Amino acid sequence: MADICNICPRGCGANRAETRGYCGESNAVRIARAALHFWEEPCVSGTKGSGTVFFSGCNLGCVYCQNKEISRGKVGKEVSINRLTDIFFELEKQGAHNINLVTPTHFAEQIKEAVATARKRGLTLPVVWNTGGYELEKTINSLDGTVDVYLTDFKYMSGELAGKFSFAGDYPDVAKSALGAMVKTKGKPVFDENGLIKQGVIVRHLVLPSHTDDSINVLKYLAGTYGDDIIISIMSQYTPLVKNEKYPELNRKLTKYEYSKVIDAAEKLGIKNAYIQGGSAAKESFIPDFDYSGV
């Protein structure tokens, strides 16, 4: 591992061998859960579940984070790279359709080593990089050969909103660059005979209450730039977990009208390669227990 960490756009320069970076993590890999997960997009979860590994820490820090227990580093158990490799095989044995690495960016180097070892030992499952989208293009390029599927967010088109809610005013430009690298390395989505994704890019966008115009601008960019080269997942599951006095507009769920407005815009844009969520999506059941299952 490099002494100075610049693996993500924060460029915090921390020596993670001795201290923690902006992400809240040292070089020691920490995870909070490794288990089958059934609430991803259908082509990821399938019928048997996605083999999700939830990593502690995050390079964003969104004020509405639904995995705050782990993203802020409060929950997490240290594991060796060998143990991480073993976890991949344990998930495969449970029937997982893929290995789904959730918030993995700050452990990219360690993950590359673990995946390479697993493949030498016979792992054939697709590897999914489940990210907030705040990635450096060079990091994405370095993952070619490690990652098969990108399951990435595109949270904002507005730098003002990105700065306000995720403390990353450069998010739109960074996410555009990263997504371009993802599509360039993975190409159009490829599926197996059961409709499970084997390679490609899925772009998630979580519609936030009171900010449908920005959501529509995100969709305009995605549709205009990539067309059917990506799958777009338009999410309605925003759930306010605590009352936030600083951001009162986030203290409620998305309305049916707001979500319908965004879906109508997607249809007008000709977006067909997409997933949408039903009205019951905004439930806490989508948030797993970070109880060290499978760790």
C-alpha positions in Angstrom: 0.0 0.0 0.0 1.2 3.5 -0.7 2.3 5.5 2.3 0.2 8.5 1.1 -3.4 7.7 0.2 -4.8 9.4 -2.9 -7.0 6.5 -4.1 -10.2 8.6 -4.1 -11.1 12.2 -5.2 -10.6 13.5 -1.6 -6.9 13.2 -2.0 -6.5 13.4 1.7 -2.9 12.2 1.6 -3.2 10.3 4.9 -0.6 7.7 5.8 -3.1 5.0 6.5 -0.5 2.7 7.9 -0.4 5.1 10.9 -3.7 7.0 10.9 -7.1 7.1 9.3 -8.0 8.8 6.0 -11.0 11.0 5.2 -12.9 7.8 4.7 -12.4 7.0 8.4 -10.3 3.9 7.8 -6.7 2.7 8.1 -5.1 0.1 5.8 -6.8 -2.6 7.8 -9.8 -3.9 6.0 -13.0 -3.7 8.1 -16.4 -5.2 7.2 -19.7 -5.2 9.0 -21.6 -7.9 7.2 -21.1 -10.6 4.5 -24.3 -12.3 3.5 -26.9 -12.9 0.8 -28.8 -9.8 -0.1 -32.1 -9.9 -2.0 -32.9 -6.2 -2.4 -30.6 -5.2 -5.2 -31.7 -4.8 -8.8 -33.3 -8.1 -10.1 -30.4 -8.8 -12.5 -28.0 -8.6 -9.5 -30.0 -10.3 -6.7 -31.7 -12.9 -8.9 -33.5 -15.7 -7.0 -30.7 -16.8 -4.7 -29.3 -13.4 -3.6 -26.2 -11.3 -4.1 -23.2 -12.1 -2.0 -22.8 -8.7 -0.4 -19.7 -7.6 1.6 -20.4 -4.4 3.5 -17.1 -2.4 4.1 -16.8 0.1 6.9 -16.0 3.7 6.1 -16.9 6.0 3.2 -15.3 8.8 1.2 -18.6 10.8 0.9 -20.5 11.3 4.2 -23.9 12.1 2.8 -26.1 13.7 5.4 -29.0 11.3 4.6 -26.8 8.1 4.6 -28.9 5.0 5.3 -25.8 2.9 6.3 -24.5 5.5 8.7 -23.5 2.8 11.3 -20.8 1.5 9.0 -20.1 4.5 6.7 -19.0 6.6 9.7 -16.8 3.7 10.9 -18.7 3.0 14.2 -19.3 -0.6 13.2 -16.8 -2.9 11.6 -14.5 -5.9 12.3 -11.0 -6.1 11.0 -10.3 -8.9 8.6 -7.1 -10.1 6.8 -7.0 -10.2 3.0 -6.9 -14.0 3.3 -10.1 -14.0 5.4 -11.7 -11.7 2.8 -10.8 -14.2 0.1 -12.4 -17.0 2.2 -15.5 -15.0 2.6 -16.0 -14.8 -1.1 -16.0 -18.7 -1.3 -18.4 -18.9 1.7 -20.8 -16.7 -0.2 -20.4 -18.7 -3.3 -21.2 -21.9 -1.3 -24.4 -20.2 0.0 -25.5 -19.9 -3.6 -24.7 -16.2 -4.3 -25.0 -15.1 -7.9 -22.1 -12.7 -7.5 -19.7 -11.1 -5.1 -21.1 -7.6 -4.3 -18.6 -5.2 -2.7 -20.4 -2.4 -1.0 -18.6 0.9 -0.5 -15.2 -0.6 -1.4 -13.2 2.3 -2.8 -10.9 3.0 0.1 -9.9 -0.7 0.2 -9.4 -1.0 -3.6 -5.8 -2.2 -3.3 -6.6 -4.9 -0.7 -9.6 -6.0 -2.7 -7.7 -6.4 -5.9 -5.3 -8.7 -4.0 -8.2 -10.7 -2.5 -10.0 -11.1 -5.8 -6.8 -12.1 -7.6 -6.2 -14.8 -5.0 -9.8 -16.0 -5.1 -9.7 -16.4 -8.9 -6.5 -18.4 -8.7 -8.3 -20.6 -6.3 -11.2 -21.1 -8.8 -13.7 -18.3 -8.0 -15.8 -17.7 -11.2 -18.6 -15.5 -9.8 -18.8 -11.9 -11.3 -17.5 -9.2 -9.0 -19.8 -6.2 -8.5 -18.3 -2.8 -7.4 -21.1 -1.2 -5.5 -20.1 2.5 -5.2 -21.3 6.0 -4.4 -19.8 7.1 -7.7 -17.2 9.3 -6.2 -14.2 7.6 -7.8 -11.0 8.6 -9.6 -10.8 7.6 -13.2 -7.4 6.1 -12.6 -8.8 3.9 -9.8 -11.5 2.6 -12.1 -8.9 1.9 -14.8 -6.8 0.0 -12.3 -9.8 -2.3 -11.5 -10.1 -3.6 -15.0 -9.5 -7.3 -14.6 -10.8 -7.3 -11.0 -14.4 -5.9 -11.5 -17.0 -7.3 -13.9 -20.0 -5.1 -13.0 -20.2 -1.6 -11.8 -23.3 -0.8 -9.6 -22.7 2.9 -9.2 -24.6 5.9 -8.0 -25.0 9.2 -9.9 -26.3 11.3 -7.0 -26.4 14.8 -8.3 -26.1 17.0 -11.4 -25.9 20.1 -9.2 -22.6 20.8 -7.5 -24.4 23.0 -5.0 -26.5 20.1 -3.9 -23.5 17.8 -3.9 -21.6 20.2 -1.6 -24.6 20.7 0.7 -25.6 17.0 1.1 -22.3 15.1 0.5 -19.6 17.7 1.1 -18.3 17.2 -2.4 -19.1 20.1 -4.7 -17.0 18.4 -7.4 -19.2 15.3 -7.3 -20.9 15.8 -10.7 -17.7 16.3 -12.7 -16.0 13.4 -10.8 -18.9 11.1 -11.3 -19.0 11.9 -15.0 -15.4 11.0 -15.4 -15.6 7.8 -13.4 -18.7 6.6 -15.2 -17.0 7.2 -18.5 -14.2 5.0 -17.4 -16.6 2.3 -16.2 -18.5 2.2 -19.5 -15.3 2.2 -21.5 -13.8 -0.8 -19.6 -17.0 -2.9 -19.3 -19.1 -2.0 -22.4 -22.8 -2.7 -22.8 -24.5 -5.0 -20.3 -24.1 -8.7 -20.8 -26.5 -11.2 -19.2 -26.5 -15.0 -18.7 -29.2 -17.4 -19.7 -31.1 -16.6 -16.4 -31.1 -12.8 -16.9 -28.3 -12.2 -14.4 -25.8 -9.5 -15.2 -22.3 -10.8 -16.0 -20.7 -7.6 -17.2 -21.6 -4.0 -17.6 -22.7 -0.8 -15.7 -25.8 -0.1 -13.7 -26.3 3.5 -12.6 -28.5 4.2 -9.6 -30.1 7.5 -8.9 -31.9 8.0 -5.6 -34.6 10.7 -6.0 -34.5 13.1 -3.0 -37.6 14.9 -1.7 -37.9 18.5 -3.0 -35.2 17.9 -5.6 -36.9 16.3 -8.6 -35.5 18.9 -11.0 -32.0 17.8 -10.3 -33.0 14.1 -10.7 -34.4 14.9 -14.2 -31.2 16.7 -15.1 -29.3 13.5 -14.0 -31.5 11.4 -16.3 -31.0 13.8 -19.2 -27.3 13.5 -18.9 -27.3 9.7 -18.5 -29.7 9.2 -21.4 -28.0 11.7 -23.7 -24.5 10.4 -23.0 -24.9 6.7 -22.8 -28.3 5.7 -24.1 -28.7 1.9 -23.8 -25.1 1.3 -23.0 -26.0 1.4 -19.3 -28.9 0.3 -17.1 -30.5 3.1 -15.1 -32.1 2.3 -11.7 -34.4 5.1 -10.6 -34.9 4.7 -6.8 -37.7 5.9 -4.6 -36.6 4.3 -1.4 -35.3 7.4 0.3 -36.0 6.9 4.0 -35.4 9.7 6.7 -33.9 7.8 9.6 -33.4 10.8 11.9 -34.8 14.3 12.1 -32.3 16.7 10.5 -32.9 20.3 11.6 -30.3 21.6 9.2 -31.9 20.0 6.1 -35.7 20.1 6.8 -36.6 19.1 3.2 -35.0 15.7 3.9 -37.2 14.9 6.9 -39.9 13.2 4.8 -40.3 10.4 2.3 -40.6 11.0 -1.3 -44.2 11.6 -2.5 -45.8 9.6 -5.2 -46.2 12.7 -7.2 -42.5 13.5 -7.0 -41.4 10.0 -8.1 -44.0 9.9 -10.9 -42.7 13.2 -12.2 -39.2 11.8 -12.5 -40.5 8.5 -14.1 -42.6 10.5 -16.6 -39.5 12.5 -17.5 -37.6 9.2 -18.0 -40.2 8.0 -20.4 -40.2 11.3 -22.4 -36.4 11.0 -22.6 -36.9 7.5 -24.2 -35.2 5.7 -21.3 -36.2 2.0 -21.7 -33.2 0.1 -20.2 -34.2 0.9 -16.6 -35.5 -0.3 -13.3 -38.1 1.6 -11.3 -39.4 0.9 -7.7 -42.9 0.4 -6.4 -44.6 2.6 -3.8 -43.6 0.3 -0.9 -39.8 0.7 -1.5 -39.2 3.2 1.2 -39.0 0.8 4.1 -36.2 0.2 6.6 -36.2 -3.5 5.6 -33.9 -2.5 2.8 -31.3 -1.7 5.4 -29.7 -4.9 6.8 -28.5 -5.5 10.3 -24.8 -4.8 10.5 -24.3 -7.6 13.0 -21.1 -9.1 11.6 -23.0 -11.9 9.9 -20.5 -13.9 7.8 -17.5 -12.0 9.0 
